[in-house]
Amino acid sequence: MVRWVFGYGSLVWRPDIEHDEAVPARIVGWARRFWQSSTDHRGVPGAPGRVATLVPEPRGQVIGRAYRIPESVLDQTLARLDHRERGGYAREILPLLPLDGDGAFAEGLVYRATPDNPNWAGPAPIRQIARQVLASVGPSGPNPEYLLRLHEALAAWDAVDDHLDAIVREMEAIRSGRA
């Protein structure tokens, strides 16, 4: 039974799930992209935000945080995550690797949005994504907070995510009037 959950979006900086261990981790063969609309957390119907999903990338890797869930609360934690990720995410099991080093230490449950879900936004120019993020707010808060808090958490590990970095730079340029 899988007892690890891998977070690569808000779970990196807002782990509102019970866990007995949290470690920086990575998955390989994937890239984080802000190609999923959010109408239930970081946006609303008619004004969706943009949140992260995973897309296949043969030479890619995604850095996030892995949480070991106590067996005593596993079922209720997964039910809570299923509800939280109901806006188009499906469960997938992937090998988890340490942040530094080789060899998987566990299999982890990952929630990933796919192009066949109704909230799929897909690729867009960075400027368009940044403008959408800046204009969006939902029940979980402002969409920019989601990206900036994730960016800060990854920076603390010296982790680079070119897609996220480009969006954050564009958001800063728009806010400062340079774009």
Contacts in CASP RR format, 6 or more apart in sequence:
PFRMAT RR
TARGET T0000
AUTHOR 0000-0000-0000
METHOD contacts of the structure
MODEL  1
MVRWVFGYGSLVWRPDIEHDEAVPARIVGWARRFWQSSTDHRGVPGAPGR
VATLVPEPRGQVIGRAYRIPESVLDQTLARLDHRERGGYAREILPLLPLD
GDGAFAEGLVYRATPDNPNWAGPAPIRQIARQVLASVGPSGPNPEYLLRL
HEALAAWDAVDDHLDAIVREMEAIRSGRA
1 71 0 8 1.000
1 74 0 8 1.000
2 93 0 8 1.000
2 106 0 8 1.000
2 107 0 8 1.000
2 108 0 8 1.000
2 109 0 8 1.000
3 68 0 8 1.000
3 69 0 8 1.000
3 71 0 8 1.000
3 74 0 8 1.000
3 106 0 8 1.000
4 66 0 8 1.000
4 67 0 8 1.000
4 68 0 8 1.000
4 69 0 8 1.000
4 96 0 8 1.000
4 106 0 8 1.000
4 107 0 8 1.000
4 108 0 8 1.000
4 109 0 8 1.000
5 11 0 8 1.000
5 17 0 8 1.000
5 19 0 8 1.000
5 66 0 8 1.000
5 67 0 8 1.000
5 69 0 8 1.000
5 77 0 8 1.000
5 81 0 8 1.000
5 108 0 8 1.000
5 109 0 8 1.000
5 110 0 8 1.000
6 25 0 8 1.000
6 27 0 8 1.000
6 64 0 8 1.000
6 65 0 8 1.000
6 66 0 8 1.000
6 67 0 8 1.000
6 94 0 8 1.000
6 96 0 8 1.000
6 108 0 8 1.000
6 109 0 8 1.000
6 110 0 8 1.000
7 64 0 8 1.000
7 65 0 8 1.000
7 66 0 8 1.000
7 67 0 8 1.000
7 110 0 8 1.000
8 27 0 8 1.000
8 32 0 8 1.000
8 52 0 8 1.000
8 54 0 8 1.000
8 62 0 8 1.000
8 63 0 8 1.000
8 64 0 8 1.000
8 110 0 8 1.000
9 32 0 8 1.000
9 51 0 8 1.000
9 52 0 8 1.000
9 64 0 8 1.000
9 146 0 8 1.000
9 150 0 8 1.000
10 41 0 8 1.000
10 51 0 8 1.000
10 140 0 8 1.000
10 146 0 8 1.000
10 149 0 8 1.000
10 150 0 8 1.000
11 17 0 8 1.000
11 65 0 8 1.000
11 67 0 8 1.000
12 64 0 8 1.000
12 65 0 8 1.000
12 150 0 8 1.000
12 153 0 8 1.000
12 154 0 8 1.000
13 149 0 8 1.000
13 150 0 8 1.000
13 152 0 8 1.000
13 153 0 8 1.000
14 149 0 8 1.000
15 22 0 8 1.000
15 65 0 8 1.000
15 67 0 8 1.000
17 67 0 8 1.000
17 69 0 8 1.000
17 77 0 8 1.000
17 80 0 8 1.000
17 81 0 8 1.000
18 69 0 8 1.000
18 70 0 8 1.000
18 73 0 8 1.000
18 77 0 8 1.000
19 67 0 8 1.000
19 68 0 8 1.000
19 69 0 8 1.000
19 70 0 8 1.000
20 68 0 8 1.000
20 69 0 8 1.000
20 70 0 8 1.000
21 67 0 8 1.000
21 68 0 8 1.000
22 65 0 8 1.000
22 66 0 8 1.000
22 67 0 8 1.000
22 68 0 8 1.000
23 65 0 8 1.000
23 66 0 8 1.000
23 98 0 8 1.000
23 99 0 8 1.000
24 63 0 8 1.000
24 64 0 8 1.000
24 65 0 8 1.000
24 66 0 8 1.000
24 98 0 8 1.000
24 99 0 8 1.000
24 157 0 8 1.000
25 63 0 8 1.000
25 64 0 8 1.000
25 65 0 8 1.000
25 66 0 8 1.000
25 96 0 8 1.000
25 97 0 8 1.000
25 98 0 8 1.000
25 99 0 8 1.000
25 105 0 8 1.000
26 61 0 8 1.000
26 62 0 8 1.000
26 63 0 8 1.000
26 64 0 8 1.000
26 96 0 8 1.000
26 97 0 8 1.000
26 98 0 8 1.000
26 99 0 8 1.000
27 54 0 8 1.000
27 61 0 8 1.000
27 62 0 8 1.000
27 94 0 8 1.000
27 95 0 8 1.000
27 96 0 8 1.000
27 97 0 8 1.000
27 110 0 8 1.000
28 60 0 8 1.000
28 61 0 8 1.000
28 97 0 8 1.000
29 56 0 8 1.000
29 57 0 8 1.000
29 58 0 8 1.000
29 59 0 8 1.000
29 60 0 8 1.000
29 61 0 8 1.000
30 54 0 8 1.000
30 55 0 8 1.000
30 56 0 8 1.000
30 57 0 8 1.000
30 60 0 8 1.000
30 61 0 8 1.000
30 62 0 8 1.000
30 94 0 8 1.000
31 54 0 8 1.000
31 55 0 8 1.000
31 56 0 8 1.000
31 57 0 8 1.000
31 60 0 8 1.000
31 62 0 8 1.000
31 163 0 8 1.000
32 52 0 8 1.000
32 53 0 8 1.000
32 54 0 8 1.000
32 62 0 8 1.000
32 161 0 8 1.000
32 163 0 8 1.000
32 164 0 8 1.000
33 52 0 8 1.000
33 53 0 8 1.000
33 54 0 8 1.000
33 55 0 8 1.000
33 122 0 8 1.000
33 123 0 8 1.000
33 163 0 8 1.000
34 50 0 8 1.000
34 51 0 8 1.000
34 52 0 8 1.000
34 53 0 8 1.000
34 129 0 8 1.000
34 133 0 8 1.000
34 147 0 8 1.000
34 163 0 8 1.000
34 164 0 8 1.000
34 167 0 8 1.000
35 50 0 8 1.000
35 53 0 8 1.000
35 55 0 8 1.000
35 113 0 8 1.000
35 120 0 8 1.000
35 121 0 8 1.000
35 122 0 8 1.000
35 123 0 8 1.000
35 124 0 8 1.000
36 50 0 8 1.000
36 51 0 8 1.000
36 52 0 8 1.000
36 53 0 8 1.000
36 88 0 8 1.000
36 89 0 8 1.000
36 113 0 8 1.000
36 117 0 8 1.000
36 119 0 8 1.000
36 120 0 8 1.000
36 121 0 8 1.000
36 122 0 8 1.000
37 48 0 8 1.000
37 49 0 8 1.000
37 50 0 8 1.000
37 51 0 8 1.000
37 119 0 8 1.000
37 120 0 8 1.000
37 121 0 8 1.000
38 48 0 8 1.000
38 49 0 8 1.000
38 50 0 8 1.000
38 51 0 8 1.000
38 87 0 8 1.000
38 119 0 8 1.000
38 136 0 8 1.000
38 138 0 8 1.000
38 143 0 8 1.000
39 45 0 8 1.000
39 46 0 8 1.000
39 48 0 8 1.000
39 49 0 8 1.000
39 87 0 8 1.000
39 119 0 8 1.000
40 86 0 8 1.000
40 87 0 8 1.000
40 139 0 8 1.000
41 51 0 8 1.000
41 138 0 8 1.000
41 139 0 8 1.000
41 140 0 8 1.000
41 141 0 8 1.000
42 49 0 8 1.000
42 50 0 8 1.000
42 51 0 8 1.000
42 136 0 8 1.000
42 137 0 8 1.000
42 138 0 8 1.000
42 140 0 8 1.000
42 141 0 8 1.000
42 142 0 8 1.000
42 143 0 8 1.000
42 146 0 8 1.000
43 49 0 8 1.000
43 136 0 8 1.000
43 137 0 8 1.000
43 138 0 8 1.000
43 139 0 8 1.000
43 143 0 8 1.000
44 137 0 8 1.000
44 138 0 8 1.000
44 139 0 8 1.000
47 135 0 8 1.000
47 136 0 8 1.000
48 119 0 8 1.000
48 121 0 8 1.000
48 132 0 8 1.000
48 136 0 8 1.000
49 132 0 8 1.000
49 133 0 8 1.000
49 136 0 8 1.000
49 138 0 8 1.000
49 143 0 8 1.000
50 121 0 8 1.000
50 129 0 8 1.000
50 132 0 8 1.000
50 133 0 8 1.000
50 136 0 8 1.000
50 143 0 8 1.000
51 143 0 8 1.000
51 146 0 8 1.000
52 150 0 8 1.000
53 89 0 8 1.000
53 112 0 8 1.000
53 113 0 8 1.000
53 114 0 8 1.000
54 62 0 8 1.000
54 110 0 8 1.000
54 112 0 8 1.000
62 161 0 8 1.000
63 99 0 8 1.000
63 154 0 8 1.000
63 157 0 8 1.000
63 159 0 8 1.000
63 161 0 8 1.000
64 154 0 8 1.000
64 159 0 8 1.000
65 153 0 8 1.000
66 96 0 8 1.000
66 106 0 8 1.000
66 108 0 8 1.000
68 106 0 8 1.000
69 77 0 8 1.000
69 78 0 8 1.000
78 109 0 8 1.000
81 109 0 8 1.000
81 111 0 8 1.000
82 91 0 8 1.000
85 111 0 8 1.000
87 113 0 8 1.000
87 117 0 8 1.000
87 119 0 8 1.000
88 113 0 8 1.000
88 114 0 8 1.000
88 117 0 8 1.000
88 118 0 8 1.000
88 119 0 8 1.000
88 120 0 8 1.000
89 111 0 8 1.000
89 112 0 8 1.000
89 113 0 8 1.000
89 117 0 8 1.000
90 111 0 8 1.000
90 112 0 8 1.000
90 113 0 8 1.000
90 114 0 8 1.000
90 117 0 8 1.000
91 109 0 8 1.000
91 110 0 8 1.000
91 111 0 8 1.000
92 109 0 8 1.000
92 110 0 8 1.000
92 111 0 8 1.000
92 112 0 8 1.000
93 107 0 8 1.000
93 108 0 8 1.000
93 109 0 8 1.000
93 110 0 8 1.000
94 107 0 8 1.000
94 108 0 8 1.000
94 110 0 8 1.000
95 103 0 8 1.000
95 104 0 8 1.000
95 106 0 8 1.000
95 107 0 8 1.000
95 108 0 8 1.000
96 104 0 8 1.000
96 105 0 8 1.000
96 106 0 8 1.000
96 107 0 8 1.000
96 108 0 8 1.000
97 103 0 8 1.000
97 104 0 8 1.000
97 105 0 8 1.000
98 105 0 8 1.000
99 157 0 8 1.000
99 159 0 8 1.000
113 119 0 8 1.000
113 120 0 8 1.000
114 120 0 8 1.000
115 122 0 8 1.000
124 132 0 8 1.000
126 166 0 8 1.000
126 167 0 8 1.000
126 170 0 8 1.000
127 170 0 8 1.000
127 174 0 8 1.000
127 179 0 8 1.000
129 167 0 8 1.000
129 170 0 8 1.000
130 167 0 8 1.000
130 170 0 8 1.000
130 171 0 8 1.000
130 174 0 8 1.000
131 174 0 8 1.000
132 143 0 8 1.000
133 143 0 8 1.000
133 144 0 8 1.000
133 146 0 8 1.000
133 147 0 8 1.000
133 167 0 8 1.000
133 171 0 8 1.000
134 143 0 8 1.000
134 144 0 8 1.000
134 171 0 8 1.000
134 174 0 8 1.000
134 175 0 8 1.000
135 143 0 8 1.000
136 142 0 8 1.000
136 143 0 8 1.000
137 143 0 8 1.000
140 146 0 8 1.000
144 171 0 8 1.000
147 164 0 8 1.000
147 167 0 8 1.000
147 168 0 8 1.000
147 171 0 8 1.000
148 168 0 8 1.000
150 164 0 8 1.000
151 161 0 8 1.000
151 164 0 8 1.000
151 165 0 8 1.000
151 168 0 8 1.000
154 160 0 8 1.000
154 161 0 8 1.000
154 164 0 8 1.000
170 179 0 8 1.000
173 179 0 8 1.000
END
